[in-house]
Amino acid sequence: MEHIIDLQASHDLFELWKNTYETTYGKIIDMPIMGPSREGADRLRKNFEAMINLNSAWAQSMSSFQSAFMEASRKTQENVEKRAAEEGVSPSSYTGYYDTWMETYSKTFREFLESRFFASDLARLTSNSMDFQKSSRELVEEIILKPANIPTRTEIDDLCKEVYLLKKKMKELARNMRTSA
Amino acid sequence: MESAEVTGAHWKAMKMLDAFIKVPEFSVGTTPSEVVYTEDDMRLLHYIPLVKKPRPVPVLIVYALVNRYYILDLQPDKSVVRKLLEDGLDVYIIDWGYPSGVDRYLTIDDYVNGYLDNAVEKVRELSGAERISLFGVCQGGTFSVMYSSLHPEKIRNLATMVTPIDFDTDDGLLHIWAKSLDADKIVDACGIVPGNVLNAGFLLTDPFRVLIDKYVGLFEKIESNSDDEEGELENEETVKNFLRMEQWIFDSPDQAGETYRQFIKDCYQKNLLIKNKMMLNGKRINLKNITMPLLNVIGEYDHLVPPASSKPLNDAVASTDKETMIFPTGHIGMFVSGKSQREICPKISSWLKARSGKNSGRGKK
């Protein structure tokens, strides 16, 4: 697939950007934090780092999608011209053009979605998105919810686990009673 | 644009608007049933038999956790459930419900050896049958296979439909993508995995067809119908049927995190089930324990569960009475297409009926 070449180039570009960031601004962000508000500031730093990673993965994914769109548009035009040259048919109606467009876009994106680039983009985007979500939650819990004495998601999860284990135990006991009766 | 064209386009737009404004209420899953058992979010439904004396071996349908069970009873003329009932079978179905935060720790073991086992027990109790038929669909088929391996003494027949068993294939996009996903991060961050995120993945498998072409097709159909009363009635039915499917597609329950984690890691990534290495609460699932009659129903053009993922089941089990049926349709077409009603359902119910005669052992009432 021709647009894969473009995808490789865009991947390389974002890798270069990320490496450059990590060896320049990233180093400043990574500096150890001191003082009484160290813990909160450290979470803020980690959250910023997670956001940079997420934005980088997002931009990379969008770039890949953009390449696929461009390739699909190019192929659509090619197919329209081919049909006109070989069959003497040009899409004189909306439906005629739409059918060619739909067929070409679906096929091109199918190839794109099957590619290793998309699978790795998706995995990276999902992973960075989860890192950011987790980091944001921890940040909010630490610097807002706990000081305000509001229950946190972590505490609710602990409670949910307790409820789950109790229910499981109760069901097990009920089952044992049924079978021994 | 000529003024005639503008007027024509205006009338077309008005026709679309008219078709949607006039759509009366519609419902899904209308085959009469009663809830015979509940446990947490799970409900067990028993469909009211349509014949005086249904077959003595009841059928328990197990659908996937993703999306809702009522795709098997979407509307009266597109209903797998109704077809089975009309053919004299006694049908039950599990509705897994909508997991919430408190369910995030539920494991596959809880579903298979907990909810499913309790549902099977209830069906046995109510029907008086010692062994019942399990009819697993999609991921529900995978659970049914696990269950039949661990509790073969309770299962008389096992039927699976569009069921993934061998996950080591690159034929389907979900199989390709799932291999690289970090399930631990997803579950640790989300707890309960949002249904709309999973649904986005399904939509992405064929984005232009399902996000554009489907709607264009609907508008074209409405446009092509005549403007008289008959055409209006046809439009009403077209829109109602479309909206039923639309409701089902976007009715995506969230997923219990621990179940999702194990399903992605043990099934999609390590492919343990077909290797007889998958463990549920310390018990190994050995597919060779499956000796009961097996029917494996596959969609030739299924892009969510490709045939390569379903076919190996028959070779993996020890059943002697086993059959594979492959139909030229896709995943959803298996439940709601004309072919499903005309060809697929009758063949499944014939297979089940032939194996649902009087049980040797009776009664647990």
Chai-1 contact restraints between the chains, C-beta under 6 A:
chainA,res_idxA,chainB,res_idxB,connection_type,confidence,min_distance_angstrom,max_distance_angstrom,comment,restraint_id
A,M102,B,D213,contact,1.0,0.0,6.0,A-B,restraint_1
A,Y105,B,F208,contact,1.0,0.0,6.0,A-B,restraint_2
A,S106,B,F208,contact,1.0,0.0,6.0,A-B,restraint_3
A,L113,B,L173,contact,1.0,0.0,6.0,A-B,restraint_4
A,A119,B,I176,contact,1.0,0.0,6.0,A-B,restraint_5
A,A119,B,W177,contact,1.0,0.0,6.0,A-B,restraint_6
A,A119,B,S180,contact,1.0,0.0,6.0,A-B,restraint_7
A,L122,B,W177,contact,1.0,0.0,6.0,A-B,restraint_8
A,A123,B,S180,contact,1.0,0.0,6.0,A-B,restraint_9
A,A123,B,L181,contact,1.0,0.0,6.0,A-B,restraint_10
A,S127,B,D182,contact,1.0,0.0,6.0,A-B,restraint_11
A,S127,B,K185,contact,1.0,0.0,6.0,A-B,restraint_12
A,M130,B,K185,contact,1.0,0.0,6.0,A-B,restraint_13
A,M130,B,I186,contact,1.0,0.0,6.0,A-B,restraint_14
A,M130,B,A189,contact,1.0,0.0,6.0,A-B,restraint_15
A,Q133,B,A189,contact,1.0,0.0,6.0,A-B,restraint_16
A,K134,B,A189,contact,1.0,0.0,6.0,A-B,restraint_17
A,C160,B,G101,contact,1.0,0.0,6.0,A-B,restraint_18
A,C160,B,V102,contact,1.0,0.0,6.0,A-B,restraint_19
A,K161,B,Y105,contact,1.0,0.0,6.0,A-B,restraint_20
A,V163,B,V102,contact,1.0,0.0,6.0,A-B,restraint_21
A,Y164,B,Y105,contact,1.0,0.0,6.0,A-B,restraint_22
